Amino acid sequence: MEQRMKISSSPHIRDKESTGSIMRQVMVALLPAAFFGIYNFGMRALLITLLTIVCSIGWEAGYQKLLGRRITLRDGSAALTGLLLAMNLPPDVPFWLPVIGSFFAIIVVKQLFGGLGQNFMNPALGARCFLLISFTGHMTSFSYDAVTTATPLAELKTGGSVDVMSMALGTIPGTIGETCAVALILGGLFLMARGIIDYRIPISYLGTFAGLILLYALAAGRGLDVSFLLAHLFGGGLMLGAFFMATDYVTSPITPAGRIWFGILLGMLTFLFRVFGASAEGVSYAIIIGNLVVPLLERITIPKAFGKEA
């Protein structure tokens, strides 16, 4: 009996992981940091988190329904964007701010450019940068134990002293999901162990940043100040950005060499923004700028086809 071969377009090798399963695993990896943020900052942090997720889902469903497109909420990308954006918000922001931020993330950054897989920058980070520029007062006001205070990075930038252990454990002021470095590292290790994210981006990112910080400490006469290095590694959104933002499939390089150069670029930019910039933080802007350079990195690092003439 004649056997017919089925010919289809690539990819011919398929993985058991779907978009939905990947998104769910990233959300699971974020849960320790999210739960700690809610425990650390209280009920308002929970309300801000839930509101941001619900608004992100609502904006995506409403936009797709309005244009008669297929509703894609099952892939989990809208919920993950909402959770990531919530992790980047201070717990004391007014409730209308997550509504505006989720609109910018889902509609402006994601849907207007074609939906999942077409956005040129990370939607949650794009929304955070938009909110930072538009509502600076709300986005840079932090409180802890009902006392408004500066973040440890801001204290460090002005020459103050910080408690590195508190920064590692998260008992400090900051955004909802960025304070507990230990929880974020555990989530990142879980994703790497599951093969969801590539180790090249976070390792090259953190390694480059750490090397530059040590060189800066030496040049400033601080010597090999390990506490200064750890404060910068644990402070701000570096761990959240390195493991959960920079590794975004859509906005990071697909080539192994490109991922390494991407991480190096992010480390350099974060160092420059933090040390020489006006703000104590620089992760968000570093990743956004890095996203814009991804097409160039892919072009210059793409492997040559086998047998192709040099």
NORJO-V502630 format. One line per field, one symbol per residue. psi: psi as a letter, one per 30 degrees, with the letter a starting at -180 (. if undefined). A space follows every 10 residues. Layout:
psi->???
This chain:
psi->kkkkkjklll kfjklfklee eeeeeeeeff eeeeeeeeee faeeeeeeee eeeeeeeeee eeeeeegglk kgffffeeee eeeeeefgkk fgllffeeee eeeeeeeeed efgfakffkf lkeeeeeeee eeeeieeefg jklkhgkkll leeeeefggl lljeeeeefg illalegfej eeeeeeeeee eeefgelkfe eeeeeeeeee eeeeeeeefg gfaijeeeee eeeflageee eeffefgkee gllfkeeeee eeeeeeeeee eeeeeflflf lgeeeeeeee effeeeeeef gkkkkkfkk.
